[in-house]
Amino acid sequence: MSQVFKALSDPTRRRVLQLLREGPLSAGELSDQFNVSKPTMSAHFAVLKDADLVHAEKAGKSVIYHLKLSVLEEALLGFVQSFGVGAQAPKLKKEAVR
């Protein structure tokens, strides 16, 4: 789960995921949306792949990226559940009044 949140911590990577919600895009199509170098975008893609948030598929000389929404949903659900959402909150101890 920590790899997912590391990936989500960067605004460029969050924007890549938003773009992929519309459908698969090539690395070039994604890179064209940002004012950064191709090596920088490659590093962002690597972080997203390491977090298993995207799937990369070779298509000739291009790499096509696909969003793996189920991984994102599972990570966010696990995070929310770690705070006991959906479970009864523990009762707070009353402090002695002086």
N, C-alpha and C positions, 0 to 999 in steps of 0.2 A: 504494500500500500504506500510505503514511503516513496518509492520510485514514481508512482502516479502523482503524488503531491509535489515532488520535485519537478516533474514535467509541467504540471499546472501552474507552478510558481512564476513562470515567465510569460509576459503578455504576448510575445511573438508566438510561442507554442500554443497558447490558448486560442489565438487568432487562426492558426493553422487548423486546429480542431474545428473551429467554427466554420471555416471554409469547406472542410471535408464533410460537414453535415449535409451539404448540398449534393455531395456525390464525390466519387474518386477524382483525383487530379494528379497530374504529373508533377515531378519535382520542379520542373521549369515553370509550370503554370503557378505553382505555389510561390516559388521564389520571386516571380514577377510582381507579386502583391506586396513585397517588402523592399525597403531601401537598405538592404544589407548585402554583403558579399555571398557568393555561392558556398564558400567553405563554412561561413557562419550558419547558413541555412542547413547545410549538411549536418552540422553539429546539432542543430535543433531537431532535425529528423532522427538522428541517432538517439537522442534522449527520449523522444516519443516512441521509437521502436523498443528501446530498453524497458520502457514502462508498459509495453504491450498495448499502447493506445492506438497504434496504427499498424497496418500491414503493408509491406512494400512488395510490389510485383513488377518484375522485369517485363517490359513490352518493347522488344527491339532494343534501341539505344536509350529508351526512356525508362524511368522508374515511376510507377503509378502508386500513389498512396491511397489507402482506404481507411476510414475511421472504424475502430473496433469499439463501438458504443457500449457493448455489454461489459467490457472491462472497466470502463469509466463508471458505469452504473453500479457495478459490484463494489468498486473501491469507495464510491461515495456512500453507498448503503452501509458498508462495513464501518465507515467513519462515523456516520450518524448513529448507528447502533452501539458504537463504543461509548457513547454518551448516555446510553440507556433510553434513547427515544423509543417510545412504544412500550416501555416497561414502566412500572410505577416508580416514581422518584422516591428515594429514601427519605424518611422523616428526619427533620433537623432536630438536634437536641436543644432543649430550652436551656438558656443560661440562667443561673440563679440571680434573682433580683436582690440587690443590696439595699 
